[in-house]
């Protein structure tokens, strides 16, 4: 059985979600705002150099992160999504709720 990772997102007054299909290595953005959707898709389909923390608060290394490679890489990229695009990742909002109520 293929597992899909999903996390809620929001942009303006619109709620949506990002879904990752591990079998196809594909990211799907569902969002009612076309500008926000385009920004999220553009960001999540590019490789980014991200400083990754290690043992201490001063111990970072720059790594190339491809959000489409696997779930863990996507999660790392999602931590930078809001700053780069204005699309907020709602880590604690249930995705099932968002599917039923796509607006605030």
N, CA and C atoms as a LAMMPS dump frame, in Angstrom:
ITEM: TIMESTEP
0
ITEM: NUMBER OF ATOMS
312
ITEM: BOX BOUNDS ff ff ff
-5.0000000000000000e+02 5.0000000000000000e+02
-5.0000000000000000e+02 5.0000000000000000e+02
-5.0000000000000000e+02 5.0000000000000000e+02
ITEM: ATOMS id mol type element x y z
1 1 1 N 0.838 -1.183 0
2 1 2 C 0 0 0
3 1 3 C 0.883 1.246 0
4 2 1 N 0.587 2.182 -0.891
5 2 2 C 1.348 3.415 -0.967
6 2 3 C 0.88 4.392 0.09
7 3 1 N 1.828 4.922 0.843
8 3 2 C 1.524 5.926 1.854
9 3 3 C 1.693 7.31 1.246
10 4 1 N 0.795 8.21 1.584
11 4 2 C 0.906 9.587 1.131
12 4 3 C 1.006 10.494 2.348
13 5 1 N 2.01 11.34 2.342
14 5 2 C 2.191 12.348 3.382
15 5 3 C 1.38 13.571 2.972
16 6 1 N 0.641 14.154 3.895
17 6 2 C -0.126 15.372 3.633
18 6 3 C 0.053 16.338 4.789
19 7 1 N 0.083 17.62 4.448
20 7 2 C 0.146 18.656 5.473
21 7 3 C -0.687 19.842 4.984
22 8 1 N -1.401 20.471 5.914
23 8 2 C -2.25 21.611 5.578
24 8 3 C -1.405 22.852 5.31
25 9 1 N -1.909 23.694 4.403
26 9 2 C -1.276 24.979 4.103
27 9 3 C -2.368 26.041 4.044
28 10 1 N -1.957 27.3 4.098
29 10 2 C -2.91 28.396 3.926
30 10 3 C -2.217 29.549 3.208
31 11 1 N -3.03 30.289 2.48
32 11 2 C -2.554 31.473 1.761
33 11 3 C -3.729 32.441 1.699
34 12 1 N -3.578 33.586 2.333
35 12 2 C -4.691 34.52 2.416
36 12 3 C -5.834 33.877 3.191
37 13 1 N -7.016 33.876 2.608
38 13 2 C -8.199 33.287 3.243
39 13 3 C -8.431 31.842 2.806
40 14 1 N -7.503 31.276 2.052
41 14 2 C -7.682 29.937 1.495
42 14 3 C -6.863 28.894 2.231
43 15 1 N -7.512 27.781 2.531
44 15 2 C -6.834 26.631 3.118
45 15 3 C -6.631 25.589 2.027
46 16 1 N -5.587 24.816 2.162
47 16 2 C -5.306 23.752 1.207
48 16 3 C -4.347 22.767 1.838
49 17 1 N -3.686 22.001 0.984
50 17 2 C -2.727 21.038 1.501
51 17 3 C -1.692 20.671 0.45
52 18 1 N -0.584 20.166 0.939
53 18 2 C 0.474 19.613 0.103
54 18 3 C 0.472 18.121 0.365
55 19 1 N 0.5 17.366 -0.709
56 19 2 C 0.509 15.912 -0.595
57 19 3 C 1.718 15.372 -1.351
58 20 1 N 2.359 14.355 -0.787
59 20 2 C 3.518 13.731 -1.423
60 20 3 C 3.219 12.258 -1.666
61 21 1 N 3.322 11.872 -2.915
62 21 2 C 3.132 10.474 -3.309
63 21 3 C 4.513 9.841 -3.414
64 22 1 N 4.857 9.025 -2.426
65 22 2 C 6.186 8.42 -2.354
66 22 3 C 6.458 7.489 -3.532
67 23 1 N 5.463 6.764 -3.988
68 23 2 C 5.653 5.817 -5.089
69 23 3 C 6.03 6.537 -6.383
70 24 1 N 5.437 7.709 -6.612
71 24 2 C 5.702 8.458 -7.845
72 24 3 C 6.704 9.594 -7.65
73 25 1 N 7.119 9.826 -6.401
74 25 2 C 8.013 10.951 -6.082
75 25 3 C 7.424 12.257 -6.609
76 26 1 N 6.14 12.457 -6.3
77 26 2 C 5.41 13.595 -6.84
78 26 3 C 4.77 14.403 -5.725
79 27 1 N 4.861 15.727 -5.862
80 27 2 C 4.243 16.656 -4.918
81 27 3 C 3.009 17.256 -5.582
82 28 1 N 1.908 17.24 -4.849
83 28 2 C 0.658 17.811 -5.334
84 28 3 C 0.261 18.929 -4.375
85 29 1 N -0.004 20.118 -4.914
86 29 2 C -0.458 21.253 -4.11
87 29 3 C -1.916 21.505 -4.442
88 30 1 N -2.766 21.469 -3.425
89 30 2 C -4.189 21.759 -3.586
90 30 3 C -4.469 23.024 -2.783
91 31 1 N -4.823 24.093 -3.496
92 31 2 C -5.054 25.39 -2.852
93 31 3 C -5.974 26.204 -3.744
94 32 1 N -6.991 26.823 -3.169
95 32 2 C -7.968 27.592 -3.935
96 32 3 C -7.443 28.886 -4.519
97 33 1 N -6.326 29.367 -4.058
98 33 2 C -5.729 30.596 -4.559
99 33 3 C -4.658 30.23 -5.583
100 34 1 N -4.872 30.623 -6.833
101 34 2 C -3.944 30.23 -7.908
102 34 3 C -2.541 30.809 -7.716
103 35 1 N -2.44 32.03 -7.229
104 35 2 C -1.124 32.624 -6.994
105 35 3 C -0.364 31.838 -5.928
106 36 1 N -1.018 31.545 -4.818
107 36 2 C -0.389 30.779 -3.748
108 36 3 C -0.015 29.377 -4.213
109 37 1 N -0.895 28.754 -4.973
110 37 2 C -0.622 27.408 -5.498
111 37 3 C 0.601 27.43 -6.401
112 38 1 N 0.665 28.408 -7.307
113 38 2 C 1.808 28.513 -8.219
114 38 3 C 3.113 28.75 -7.454
115 39 1 N 3.068 29.637 -6.465
116 39 2 C 4.272 29.91 -5.669
117 39 3 C 4.751 28.655 -4.944
118 40 1 N 3.822 27.923 -4.324
119 40 2 C 4.186 26.701 -3.6
120 40 3 C 4.739 25.651 -4.563
121 41 1 N 4.073 25.46 -5.702
122 41 2 C 4.548 24.475 -6.676
123 41 3 C 5.926 24.836 -7.204
124 42 1 N 6.128 26.105 -7.525
125 42 2 C 7.445 26.538 -8.018
126 42 3 C 8.536 26.26 -6.99
127 43 1 N 8.264 26.6 -5.732
128 43 2 C 9.258 26.409 -4.68
129 43 3 C 9.534 24.932 -4.433
130 44 1 N 8.492 24.124 -4.398
131 44 2 C 8.643 22.709 -4.036
132 44 3 C 9.122 21.817 -5.176
133 45 1 N 9.304 22.387 -6.341
134 45 2 C 9.829 21.593 -7.46
135 45 3 C 11.248 22.003 -7.835
136 46 1 N 11.88 22.781 -6.982
137 46 2 C 13.272 23.203 -7.213
138 46 3 C 14.168 22.71 -6.088
139 47 1 N 15.428 22.499 -6.414
140 47 2 C 16.435 22.12 -5.416
141 47 3 C 16.894 23.391 -4.704
142 48 1 N 17.018 23.306 -3.376
143 48 2 C 17.42 24.456 -2.564
144 48 3 C 18.643 24.103 -1.72
145 49 1 N 19.493 25.087 -1.531
146 49 2 C 20.594 24.922 -0.591
147 49 3 C 20.092 25.413 0.76
148 50 1 N 20.034 24.505 1.725
149 50 2 C 19.481 24.812 3.045
150 50 3 C 20.501 24.426 4.107
151 51 1 N 20.68 25.318 5.075
152 51 2 C 21.578 25.019 6.192
153 51 3 C 20.853 24.092 7.16
154 52 1 N 21.438 22.93 7.392
155 52 2 C 20.851 21.9 8.236
156 52 3 C 21.588 21.874 9.577
157 53 1 N 20.86 21.959 10.706
158 53 2 C 21.497 21.925 12.027
159 53 3 C 21.955 20.514 12.394
160 54 1 N 22.976 20.476 13.258
161 54 2 C 23.49 19.18 13.713
162 54 3 C 23.585 19.154 15.242
163 55 1 N 24.756 19.025 15.792
164 55 2 C 24.942 18.806 17.232
165 55 3 C 24.646 20.017 18.112
166 56 1 N 25.01 21.215 17.663
167 56 2 C 24.819 22.412 18.49
168 56 3 C 24.091 23.489 17.692
169 57 1 N 23.778 24.59 18.352
170 57 2 C 23.114 25.702 17.67
171 57 3 C 24.017 26.387 16.645
172 58 1 N 25.303 26.124 16.718
173 58 2 C 26.252 26.733 15.788
174 58 3 C 26.781 25.744 14.76
175 59 1 N 26.299 24.524 14.794
176 59 2 C 26.805 23.455 13.925
177 59 3 C 25.836 23.212 12.765
178 60 1 N 26.067 23.909 11.645
179 60 2 C 25.234 23.783 10.463
180 60 3 C 26.093 23.402 9.265
181 61 1 N 25.503 22.686 8.346
182 61 2 C 26.133 22.457 7.047
183 61 3 C 25.109 22.785 5.97
184 62 1 N 25.581 23.345 4.875
185 62 2 C 24.707 23.621 3.741
186 62 3 C 24.54 22.346 2.934
187 63 1 N 23.296 21.995 2.669
188 63 2 C 23.012 20.782 1.904
189 63 3 C 22.033 21.103 0.792
190 64 1 N 22.183 20.395 -0.313
191 64 2 C 21.249 20.52 -1.425
192 64 3 C 20.027 19.659 -1.094
193 65 1 N 18.858 20.288 -1.028
194 65 2 C 17.628 19.58 -0.682
195 65 3 C 16.698 19.596 -1.898
196 66 1 N 16.348 18.407 -2.35
197 66 2 C 15.378 18.252 -3.428
198 66 3 C 14.06 17.815 -2.785
199 67 1 N 13.076 18.706 -2.692
200 67 2 C 11.823 18.37 -2.013
201 67 3 C 11.115 17.151 -2.591
202 68 1 N 11.347 16.856 -3.846
203 68 2 C 10.673 15.738 -4.499
204 68 3 C 11.355 14.392 -4.248
205 69 1 N 12.527 14.402 -3.628
206 69 2 C 13.303 13.172 -3.454
207 69 3 C 12.651 12.187 -2.484
208 70 1 N 12.157 12.698 -1.351
209 70 2 C 11.539 11.841 -0.336
210 70 3 C 10.8 12.718 0.667
211 71 1 N 10.071 12.085 1.556
212 71 2 C 9.249 12.814 2.522
213 71 3 C 10.097 13.691 3.435
214 72 1 N 11.208 13.186 3.911
215 72 2 C 12.05 13.975 4.823
216 72 3 C 12.591 15.23 4.137
217 73 1 N 12.982 15.12 2.881
218 73 2 C 13.454 16.299 2.143
219 73 3 C 12.319 17.296 1.941
220 74 1 N 11.123 16.801 1.649
221 74 2 C 9.969 17.683 1.515
222 74 3 C 9.711 18.418 2.827
223 75 1 N 9.758 17.711 3.941
224 75 2 C 9.514 18.343 5.242
225 75 3 C 10.531 19.454 5.505
226 76 1 N 11.786 19.222 5.153
227 76 2 C 12.811 20.262 5.342
228 76 3 C 12.481 21.471 4.48
229 77 1 N 12.137 21.244 3.225
230 77 2 C 11.797 22.35 2.327
231 77 3 C 10.562 23.107 2.828
232 78 1 N 9.594 22.385 3.377
233 78 2 C 8.386 23.031 3.886
234 78 3 C 8.684 24 5.018
235 79 1 N 9.781 23.794 5.756
236 79 2 C 10.135 24.728 6.831
237 79 3 C 10.568 26.08 6.281
238 80 1 N 10.864 26.142 4.995
239 80 2 C 11.291 27.395 4.351
240 80 3 C 10.219 27.971 3.429
241 81 1 N 9.088 27.29 3.286
242 81 2 C 8.059 27.687 2.324
243 81 3 C 7.479 29.062 2.623
244 82 1 N 7.106 29.318 3.869
245 82 2 C 6.462 30.588 4.207
246 82 3 C 7.37 31.778 3.911
247 83 1 N 8.611 31.688 4.33
248 83 2 C 9.536 32.803 4.119
249 83 3 C 9.743 33.092 2.638
250 84 1 N 9.78 32.051 1.82
251 84 2 C 10.048 32.209 0.393
252 84 3 C 8.813 32.596 -0.422
253 85 1 N 7.616 32.21 0.047
254 85 2 C 6.423 32.364 -0.792
255 85 3 C 5.236 33.05 -0.133
256 86 1 N 5.209 33.105 1.188
257 86 2 C 4.04 33.611 1.891
258 86 3 C 2.972 32.542 2.112
259 87 1 N 3.232 31.32 1.644
260 87 2 C 2.322 30.199 1.883
261 87 3 C 2.709 29.586 3.222
262 88 1 N 1.745 29.549 4.139
263 88 2 C 1.994 29.081 5.5
264 88 3 C 1.717 27.595 5.62
265 89 1 N 2.599 26.862 6.27
266 89 2 C 2.39 25.443 6.538
267 89 3 C 1.724 25.326 7.904
268 90 1 N 0.523 24.743 7.913
269 90 2 C -0.256 24.59 9.141
270 90 3 C -0.028 23.179 9.687
271 91 1 N 1.133 22.956 10.282
272 91 2 C 1.55 21.622 10.714
273 91 3 C 0.516 20.927 11.602
274 92 1 N -0.171 21.679 12.435
275 92 2 C -1.085 21.046 13.396
276 92 3 C -2.541 20.983 12.924
277 93 1 N -2.866 21.602 11.798
278 93 2 C -4.256 21.585 11.314
279 93 3 C -4.528 20.25 10.608
280 94 1 N -5.57 19.546 10.972
281 94 2 C -5.877 18.268 10.316
282 94 3 C -6.227 18.455 8.835
283 95 1 N -5.592 17.705 7.974
284 95 2 C -5.822 17.811 6.536
285 95 3 C -7.263 17.429 6.186
286 96 1 N -7.829 16.467 6.877
287 96 2 C -9.225 16.087 6.618
288 96 3 C -10.169 17.272 6.842
289 97 1 N -9.892 18.095 7.84
290 97 2 C -10.693 19.292 8.101
291 97 3 C -10.568 20.262 6.927
292 98 1 N -9.348 20.458 6.444
293 98 2 C -9.089 21.386 5.339
294 98 3 C -9.824 20.943 4.071
295 99 1 N -9.863 19.65 3.836
296 99 2 C -10.561 19.148 2.643
297 99 3 C -12.058 19.471 2.698
298 100 1 N -12.628 19.489 3.89
299 100 2 C -14.045 19.808 4.057
300 100 3 C -14.319 21.307 4.122
301 101 1 N -13.341 22.075 4.627
302 101 2 C -13.512 23.518 4.841
303 101 3 C -12.315 24.267 4.25
304 102 1 N -12.306 24.537 2.94
305 102 2 C -11.136 25.15 2.308
306 102 3 C -10.978 26.657 2.521
307 103 1 N -11.814 27.262 3.357
308 103 2 C -11.71 28.693 3.662
309 103 3 C -11.872 28.906 5.157
310 104 1 N -11.313 30.004 5.651
311 104 2 C -11.498 30.374 7.063
312 104 3 C -12.922 30.752 7.315
